[in-house]
């Protein structure tokens, strides 16, 4: 069985025992997280779509807090002898999905 959840402004397709990287969540490693925004669930032949959400929850456990890859932002203004270069690493949370169940 799979579910489509919404967190951090993005949507993720998850199954039990999947490990996903999502935007930073409060909490420490080992704590349980509950996702209430379940948009869709399905199995091999049947699919349930919410309008806008289903009355189901997806539970997960925080595995670790990490950072994403370094991204470089570079600005160059021609003929002005002006350029800047900065970097950014997005803080992420690794979550292991433990259960998909009714609310």
N, C-alpha and C positions, 0 to 999 in steps of 0.2 A: 504494500500500500504506500502511496506517495501523497504528499501535500504540498501546496504552494503557500508560503507564508510571506508576510510583508514586515520588514524591519529596517530601520535606518533609511527609509525612502526607496528601498530596492525590494525586489521579489526574488525568492529562492525556492527551487524545487528540492524537497528533502524527502528522505526515507529514514527508517530507523537505522541506527548505527552509522549514519553519515556524519562526517566532520566537515563543518563549513566555517569559512572566515567571514565575519560580518563586522560592521562598524562597532566601535568600542561600546561595551555594555558595563554598567556598574556591577560590582561584585568581584569576588576573588575566585581563584581556581578551586573547583570542587563544588561550588554552589549550583543550585538548580535554577533554571530560567524557564519561564512560561511565555509562549508566544500566543496571543489571543487573536491576532489578525490572520486567520486562516481563510484564504480566498478560494481554494479548490482542493478537493481530495479525489482520489481515484484508485482503482485497482486495475486488474487486467482488462475487464470488460465494461465496468461501470465508472462513470465520472459524476461527481457532485460539484456544482458550481454555486457559489454564494452570490447573493445580491444585496449588499456588497460583501458580506462575510458569512461564514458558516458558524454554527454553534459547536465548534470543536476547538481543542487546544493542542498545541505541540509543545512537548516538554523536552528540555535539553539540559546538559551539564557543561559548565564552563571548563574547558581543558586548559587554556593558557591565554595570556594577553601577549600579543606580538605587535610588530610594526610591518607595514607593507614595504614594497621596494621604493628606493629613493627616486623621486621625480625631480627633474631640473626645470626651472622656469627661467628663460633667458629673454631679456629685452634688449633691443639694439635700436638706437635712434641714428639714422644715417646722417652723415656730415655734421654731427654734433659732438663727436668724440665722447659719447656717453653710452655705456652698456652696463647692465647688471645681470647677475646670475645668482639665483637662490635655489634652495632645495626644500623638499617636503617629504616626510614619511608619515603616512596615515596610520594612526593607532587602530589595531584590529583585535578582535576577540575570536578565538577558536572555540566552537561549540559542537559537542557531540549530541546528536538527536537521540533521545531515549524512548519516547513514546508519542504516538498520535492517537488521541482519544476524544470522546465526547465531553462537552463541558458539563 
